[in-house]
Amino acid sequence: VLSKRQADPATHPLRLMLSQLEMAALLRAQGKTEAAEAQLRAINPVAFADEPWRQGFVDMETARIAAARGEFKSAIAQSLLAETKLSSGLGADHADLWLQRMDRAEWLAADAQPAAARALAAQITSKTAASIADDSYWSKRLGTL
């Protein structure tokens, strides 16, 4: 999909950015963090020129790459930056933004900050309770914190 979108001059920059983010996530999941970072660097800033808050999606993937390397302090800092940008576009109470914060809660736990992780997990639960089922993937992730 990505190569087709890259080859098609009619592909909207935002659509291409979303494909590049997906590819970066796939590469990260395979442990190819350098390739994932290269994919992020290849994103054309035109993709979010009209809506700068969308840069937050790139920043969040950058945070996930740092976490994949075990660089939890960097991941936490980068995720806070991403959350600020995303909040300006999605709104502070958007459920997707709260669910993205789950990564930061897990990174806090991995960084030996269990109290902060539990506090964030409690906030996430209170903000998303209406939109996640008790037996869902998200609920199970929260339960581990």
N, C-alpha and C positions, 0 to 999 in steps of 0.2 A: 504494500500500500504506500509506504513512504517513498520508495523509488518512483512510483507512478506519479505521485503528487509533486515530487521534485522535478520530474521531467515535463510536467504540464504547466506551461506558462500561465494558464488560466486559474491555477490553484490559488485561492485566497491565502494570503500570508498567515492568517489566524488558523486556518484549517491545516496548513503545513506545520505550523508550530505545534498544534495538538498531536500530529503524527510524530513529530520529532520528540516530544515529551514522552509519548508512549514507547518509542524506540529507546530512549535514554533509560526509562524504567525497566524495560526488558534487559538491556545490557547490564544495568546495575544488578538485577536479580540473578544474572549469570556470573556475577563477580567481576565483570569487565568495567570497572569504575572509570578508568581512563577513557575508554571508548564512550562511555555514557557522558562524561564531561565534554568530550569533543562534540557529541551530538548537541549538547546544550549551547556550546559556543557557536555552533552553526545556525542557530535560530536567528532569523532576521528581525531586528528590533521593530521593523515596520509592522510586525504582527500585533504589537500592542501599543503602537504610536497613538491611536485614538483613545485607548483605554489603558493607561499606564499601570493600573492595578493588576492587569493580567501578568505582568512581570513576576508577580507573586507565585504563579504556578512554576515558573522556571526556578525561582529561589527555593521553593519547597522541594523540588527534585534535587537541587544542589545540596540541600540539607539531608535528604535521604541518601545521597551518595556519600556524604561525610559520615553518616551513621553506619553505612555499609562497611566503611573502613575502620570503624570503631572510634571515630573522632566525635564523641558524643557532645562535648562542650561546643564544638563548632556547629554541629547539627542543631543543637538547641538555639544557639544565637541566630543561625540562618533561618530557622523556622519562625522565630519571633519576627524577624524582618519580613518574611513571606506573609505571615498572618496579618501584619499591619497593612501591607499592600492589598491583600485579598479582602480584608475587612472594609477597606475604602470603596471597593467595587461591589462586593456581595452584601455588605451590611454586617455589623458586628454579631448579630444573632442568627446568621444563616447556618442551617444545620450542616451543610457540607464543610463550612469553615470549622465548626466545632468537631466534626469527625476527623478532619485533618490534624487537629490538635492531639489526637490520640497518639500519633507518632511521637510528638514531643513528650507526652506523658511516659511512653515506653523508653524514650531516650533518657529522661530524668531518672527512671528506675535503673537503667543500665549504667548511669553515671553516679550511682550510689547516693541518689537523692530520693529515697522512697517516700518520705513525707510529702515532698513537692509533687511527686508522681501521683500519689493518692489524692491529694487536694485537687489537682488538675482533673483527674479521673472523675471525681465527685462533681466538679463543675460541668464536665462533658455530659455526664449522666443526667444532671438536672436540665441541661439545655436540649438534650436530644431524646429524652425518655419517650416522648410521644411518637418519635419517628423510627425507633429501633425495637425490634422484637426481642423478647427475653432470651430466645435461643439462637439469636443471629450471630454472625461473624463478629459484628461490632460489640455486641454484648459480651461475647466470650473474651474478646481482647480487653475490654474494661475489667472483666472479672479477674484477669491475671494481675492487675495492679493493686 
